[in-house]
Amino acid sequence: MSRNSKKIKIKRSSNESFNDRDKERRRHKKRFIKPPKLKRTLDKSFFSNFADEIPQILKLTHRESFIITAADSHIGHRNEQQDSYFVTNTIPLSPFRLRRTLAVVCDGMGGLEAGDRASLTAVSMLKLAFDKLPTTKVDIPKFFSEMIDYIDCEINRWDDLNTDKGAGTTMVSVIIENRRLYWASVGDSSIFIYQQGKLKRITSSHNYKKILDKMVDDGVLSAEQAEHDPQKDSLLSYLGMGGVAYRDINSKPYVMRSGDLLMLCSDGVTNTLTENEIASIIKEYYDDVYNCCKEINLAVARRNNALQDNSTVVIVQYAE
C-alpha cells in the first residue's frame, strides 16, 4: 500500500439489523477457535526431558480399543463337518471411524440332507451382505431379520436334493458397531456373554423342549416326563424350513464394556459341557482368546462321547 493511500472504512448502514451484525460476528469468531486445554496430570519433573518422553505422553493421552476375535472347530465323532463359521479379524477401534465386526456360527442339521451345504450357504450369504453394508447408519436388527428370511427362502427352494425332507441349519450371529452389540439367533446354537467372572446365555433354544417346559409350568407334564421326551431336542425353528417360526433379535443395542467377552457356539459344545465348566475355562484363558477356543473344544473331546457332534467356538472380546 502506498503512503498516500488511505484506509477505507466500511460503514454499516443505519438500517442494518442487529441480527445481521450478530451473525457476522459469530461467523468471524469461528475462525479463531481456541484449542482445548491439556489436562496436566504429570509431574513437573517429567517435562524436564520432554523430547525423550513423547512416546509415554502419547500412551497417556490416547487409549486405543480393540475388538479381539478367535475361533476353533472340531469334527467330533461325526463323518463330516456340518458346522460353518466366520469372524472378522481383530481390529482396532477409532472414535472417528465406524468399524463393524461380524461373527456367525451355523450348525447344519444332521437329520436332514446337505447340512454342510446349508450351513456354509448361510454363513456365505450373511458375510456377503455384511460386506456390502454402507458406512453410514444402518438398522442392524432389520438387516438381521431380512437376512434370516432371505437365507431361509434360499435353502428351502433347493430342488436338487435326494429326499423331500429338505435341508436346514441353525444360526447365531453378532454384529458389533464399535461398542454397540446386536445379535440374532435361529435354532439351538448359543451366544453367551462373560462379564466380571460370570457367564450368561443371551439366546434361547428354539426346540420342542421350549414347549415341554411350558407344559411343565402349566402342570400338564411332570419335569421327569419332559426330560425323557424323545422329541425334546427337535428343532421348531431353523433356516430352510420355509418360514422361520422363532428368532431372537435384540432391538436395542447392548453397549459393551471393557473386558466383555462373547462366545458363539454350536450345540456340540453346550450338549457336552455345563455352563459352569465353560465359565471355568474362559476364566483360566481369559487373556488368550485363541487358546480359550481350543481348550473348550479339547474339553469336549476329552469326554470321548461316541456320538460327539461337531463343536465350534467363536470368541469376540472388547478390550481397552
C-alpha positions in Angstrom: 0.0 0.0 0.0 1.5 3.4 -0.9 2.0 6.2 1.6 -0.7 8.3 0.0 -3.3 5.5 0.1 -5.9 5.8 2.7 -7.5 3.1 4.7 -11.1 2.6 3.7 -13.5 2.1 6.5 -16.7 0.4 5.6 -19.6 1.8 7.5 -22.7 -0.1 8.1 -25.9 1.4 7.1 -28.0 2.7 9.9 -30.9 0.4 8.9 -28.8 -2.8 9.2 -30.5 -5.1 11.7 -28.9 -6.3 14.9 -29.3 -9.9 13.9 -27.2 -9.4 10.7 -24.4 -7.9 12.7 -24.6 -10.7 15.3 -24.4 -13.4 12.6 -21.3 -11.9 11.1 -19.7 -11.6 14.5 -20.3 -15.2 15.1 -19.1 -16.2 11.7 -15.9 -14.3 12.3 -15.4 -15.8 15.7 -15.4 -19.3 14.3 -12.1 -18.6 12.6 -10.4 -18.4 15.9 -11.4 -21.5 17.8 -9.2 -22.0 20.8 -7.7 -25.5 21.2 -8.8 -27.5 24.2 -6.5 -27.2 27.2 -4.4 -30.3 28.0 -5.1 -31.7 31.4 -1.8 -31.6 33.4 -1.7 -35.0 35.2 2.1 -35.4 35.0 4.8 -34.4 37.4 6.7 -31.2 36.6 10.0 -33.0 36.6 8.6 -35.2 33.8 8.6 -32.3 31.4 12.3 -31.5 32.0 13.2 -34.1 29.4 10.1 -33.6 27.2 11.7 -34.6 23.9 12.7 -38.0 25.1 9.3 -38.8 26.7 7.0 -38.2 23.7 6.0 -42.0 23.3 5.0 -42.1 27.0 2.9 -39.0 26.6 1.1 -40.5 23.6 0.3 -43.6 25.7 -1.1 -41.5 28.5 -3.2 -39.2 26.3 -4.6 -41.8 23.9 -6.3 -45.1 24.8 -6.8 -47.5 22.0 -9.7 -50.0 22.0 -9.8 -53.4 20.2 -12.3 -56.0 19.2 -10.3 -59.2 19.6 -11.5 -62.3 17.8 -10.7 -66.0 17.7 -12.3 -69.3 16.5 -11.8 -73.1 16.6 -13.8 -76.0 15.3 -13.6 -79.8 15.8 -15.4 -82.6 13.8 -16.0 -84.8 16.8 -17.0 -88.3 16.0 -19.1 -87.4 13.0 -18.3 -88.4 9.4 -18.5 -84.9 8.2 -18.1 -81.3 9.4 -21.5 -79.7 9.2 -20.6 -76.6 11.3 -19.6 -73.4 9.4 -18.4 -70.1 10.9 -16.9 -66.8 10.1 -15.5 -64.0 12.3 -13.9 -60.6 11.3 -10.2 -60.3 12.2 -9.1 -58.5 15.3 -9.4 -54.7 14.6 -8.5 -51.5 16.5 -11.4 -49.1 17.0 -11.3 -45.4 16.4 -13.7 -42.7 17.7 -13.5 -41.0 14.3 -14.5 -44.0 12.2 -17.3 -46.6 12.3 -15.9 -50.1 12.5 -18.1 -53.2 12.3 -17.3 -56.8 13.4 -19.3 -59.8 12.3 -19.3 -63.2 13.9 -21.5 -66.1 12.9 -21.8 -69.8 13.7 -24.1 -72.1 11.7 -24.8 -75.8 12.6 -26.1 -77.9 9.6 -28.9 -80.2 10.6 -27.6 -83.8 10.5 -31.2 -85.2 10.4 -31.7 -83.5 7.0 -29.8 -83.7 3.8 -26.9 -81.4 2.9 -26.4 -79.9 6.4 -22.9 -78.9 5.5 -24.1 -77.1 2.4 -26.9 -75.3 4.3 -24.6 -74.0 7.0 -21.9 -72.9 4.5 -24.6 -71.2 2.4 -26.0 -69.3 5.4 -22.5 -68.1 6.5 -21.6 -67.1 3.0 -24.8 -65.1 2.3 -24.6 -63.3 5.6 -20.9 -62.3 5.1 -21.6 -61.1 1.6 -24.4 -58.9 2.7 -22.4 -57.7 5.7 -19.5 -56.7 3.4 -21.9 -54.6 1.3 -23.3 -52.6 4.2 -22.8 -48.8 3.8 -20.5 -46.9 6.1 -23.5 -44.8 7.2 -26.1 -45.6 9.9 -27.8 -49.0 9.3 -30.8 -50.6 11.0 -28.9 -53.8 12.2 -32.0 -55.6 13.7 -33.8 -55.1 10.4 -30.8 -56.3 8.5 -30.7 -59.5 10.6 -34.4 -60.1 10.2 -34.3 -59.7 6.4 -31.2 -61.9 6.1 -32.9 -64.7 8.1 -35.9 -64.6 5.7 -33.6 -64.4 2.6 -31.4 -67.3 3.7 -34.4 -69.4 4.8 -36.0 -68.9 1.4 -32.8 -69.7 -0.5 -32.2 -73.0 1.3 -35.9 -74.0 1.3 -36.1 -73.7 -2.5 -33.3 -76.2 -3.3 -34.8 -78.8 -5.6 -31.7 -80.9 -6.3 -31.9 -82.9 -3.0 -32.4 -86.6 -2.9 -35.3 -86.6 -0.4 -38.3 -84.5 0.4 -37.0 -83.6 3.9 -35.1 -80.6 2.6 -32.1 -79.0 4.2 -31.6 -76.8 7.2 -29.2 -75.1 9.6 -29.2 -73.2 12.8 -27.6 -69.7 13.1 -26.2 -67.4 15.8 -24.6 -64.2 14.8 -23.4 -60.9 16.3 -22.6 -57.5 14.7 -20.7 -55.0 16.8 -20.6 -51.4 15.7 -17.6 -50.0 17.6 -19.1 -51.0 21.1 -22.8 -51.5 20.2 -23.7 -55.1 20.2 -26.6 -56.7 18.2 -27.3 -60.4 18.0 -29.6 -62.8 16.1 -30.4 -66.5 16.7 -32.4 -69.2 15.0 -32.3 -72.8 16.3 -30.4 -74.2 19.2 -26.8 -72.8 18.8 -25.9 -70.4 21.6 -24.5 -66.9 22.4 -23.0 -66.3 25.8 -21.6 -63.2 27.4 -18.8 -63.5 30.0 -18.8 -60.4 32.2 -17.0 -59.8 35.6 -16.4 -63.6 36.1 -20.0 -64.6 35.3 -21.3 -66.4 32.2 -24.8 -65.7 30.9 -26.6 -67.1 27.9 -28.4 -64.3 25.9 -30.2 -66.5 23.4 -32.8 -69.3 23.8 -33.1 -72.7 22.2 -35.9 -73.0 19.6 -36.6 -76.7 20.1 -39.5 -78.8 21.4 -38.1 -78.5 24.9 -39.4 -74.9 24.9 -43.0 -76.3 24.6 -42.3 -79.1 27.1 -41.1 -76.6 29.7 -44.3 -74.6 29.3 -46.3 -77.8 29.7 -44.4 -78.5 32.9 -45.1 -74.9 34.2 -48.8 -75.4 33.3 -49.0 -78.7 35.2 -49.7 -80.8 32.1 -46.4 -82.7 32.3 -44.0 -83.6 35.1 -40.4 -82.5 34.9 -39.3 -86.1 34.5 -41.7 -86.8 31.6 -40.4 -83.7 29.9 -36.8 -84.6 30.4 -37.3 -88.1 28.9 -39.4 -87.0 25.9 -37.7 -88.4 22.8 -38.7 -85.2 20.8 -37.3 -82.7 23.2 -34.3 -81.8 21.0 -36.3 -81.5 17.8 -36.0 -78.0 16.3 -39.0 -75.8 16.0 -37.2 -73.1 14.0 -34.3 -73.3 11.6 -33.1 -71.7 8.3 -34.5 -73.7 5.4 -37.9 -74.6 6.9 -39.7 -72.2 4.7 -41.0 -69.6 7.2 -38.9 -69.2 10.3 -41.1 -69.7 13.3 -38.9 -68.3 16.1 -36.0 -65.9 16.0 -34.1 -63.9 18.7 -33.0 -60.4 17.7 -32.3 -57.6 20.1 -34.0 -54.4 19.0 -31.8 -52.1 21.2 -28.0 -52.4 21.2 -26.1 -53.6 24.2 -23.2 -51.3 24.9 -20.1 -53.4 25.6 -17.8 -52.6 28.4 -14.1 -53.2 28.6 -13.4 -56.9 29.2 -16.8 -58.1 27.9 -16.4 -61.4 26.1 -18.9 -63.1 23.8 -18.9 -66.8 22.9 -20.8 -68.2 20.0 -21.0 -72.0 19.8 -22.8 -74.9 18.2 -24.8 -77.3 20.4 -21.9 -79.8 20.2 -20.4 -77.7 22.9 -23.5 -77.0 25.1 -24.8 -80.6 24.9 -21.4 -81.8 26.3 -20.2 -79.2 28.8 -22.1 -77.4 31.5 -22.1 -73.6 31.7 -20.0 -73.8 34.9 -17.4 -75.8 33.0 -17.3 -73.4 30.1 -17.1 -70.4 32.5 -14.1 -72.1 34.3 -12.2 -72.5 31.0 -12.9 -68.9 30.0 -11.7 -67.7 33.4 -8.4 -69.6 33.0 -7.7 -68.5 29.4 -9.4 -65.1 29.6 -6.3 -63.3 28.3 -5.7 -65.7 25.4 -8.9 -66.0 23.4 -7.5 -68.3 20.8 -6.3 -70.9 23.3 -9.6 -70.4 25.1 -11.5 -71.6 22.0 -9.1 -74.5 21.6 -9.4 -75.5 25.3 -13.2 -75.5 25.2 -13.1 -77.9 22.2 -10.5 -80.1 23.8 -12.6 -80.3 26.9 -15.5 -81.5 24.7 -13.2 -84.1 23.0 -11.9 -85.4 26.3 -15.4 -86.6 27.2 -14.8 -89.2 24.5 -18.5 -89.4 23.6 -19.1 -92.0 20.9 -21.8 -89.8 19.4 -20.0 -86.5 19.8 -21.3 -83.9 17.4 -19.2 -81.2 15.7 -18.2 -78.5 18.1 -17.4 -74.9 17.1 -16.4 -71.9 19.3 -16.0 -68.3 18.2 -15.0 -65.6 20.8 -15.3 -61.9 20.4 -13.9 -59.6 23.2 -14.0 -55.9 23.7 -10.8 -54.6 25.3 -9.4 -51.2 26.1 
